[in-house]
Amino acid sequence: MQENNIIKAIDDHAKAYRLKVTTIGQLAVRNKNAYDRIKRGTAHRDTISRVAEWIDADKAAREAAQVQP
């Protein structure tokens, strides 16, 4: 179930900030294949957690940058 949630989160984040899903994987865990591995169910739980944490941090940083003039 967690895999479905993170896949949706990656897809949503990629769409919102015009990123490729491979870019998110590369930036989050230094693995451009992370998205595909999560979809296949072969990714480690730590990878999933790190991607989720990165998405949260990246979203917060982008929102904070928009607020400041």
Secondary structure, DSSP 8 states (H G I E B T S, - for coil): -HHHHHHHHHHHHHHHHT--HHHHHHHHHS-TTHHHHHHHT-S-HHHHHHHHHHHHHHHHHHHHHHH--
